[in-house]
Amino acid sequence: MTQSADSPSSEKLAEIRGHRIPKRRFTRWALYYFMLYIVLPVLSVSLLADALLYFLFTRFTGHCYALFCLFN
């Protein structure tokens, strides 16, 4: 199919009113926010859950099913 004169081509989409718009990319700030708001909360909740399991299982059952057991 050919493009009509009304529809912009992909070359014209990269330029708006004479300004070239860069494509989206993963920046250092995106990495910082990803680490701050996604990775650190997930890791902290996982660490707390593992600590809770460690103390519950070692006190009540005498067995260990947590990652903290690897450090004993």
N, C-alpha and C positions, 0 to 999 in steps of 0.2 A: 504494500500500500504506500502511496505517496502522501506526504503531509500537505495539508492545505495551507494557504497563506495566513489563515486566522490562528492556527495552532502554533505555539512556539516550539522551536526545535530544542534539543538538549543543550546546544551551545548557547542559546539565548537565555536559558534558565540560570546559567551560572553568572549572569550579569544583570543587575537590577539598577536602573537609572544610572548606568555608567560605572557602577561599583561592582567589582568582582566579589562574589560571595564564596568563601572557602567551603569545601565539603565538611561534613561532620566528621570528627575524629575523637579518639579517646585521648584526653589530655592529662597532665599531671593533676590538675584540679579535680577532674573526674575520678581519678584513682584515689585521691585524698578523701573525697566525699564517699566513695564506695567503701573504702576501708573504715571510715569513721561511722557511717550509718548502717552498713550491712555486715561487714566482717567482724568488727569488734563486738557489737551486741550479740551476734550468734556465738562467737567464741566465749564470751563471758557467761551466757546462759548455759552453754555446754559445760563449761568448767564448774559452775555452781551445781549443775545436775550430777556431774561426775563426783564431786566432793560429797554431795548428799548420799549418793549410792555407796560410796566408799565407807562413810561412817555408819550408815544403816546396816550394811552387810557384814562389816567387820565386828560390830558390837553385838548384833543379834544372831547371826548365823555362824560366825567364825570363818566364813569363806569370803573371798574377795572377787568382785565382778566389775571393778572399775579400772580405769587407766592408771590411777594412783598406785595400784598394786605393782606396777612395773618398777616403781622407784623404791620398793621395800627391799 
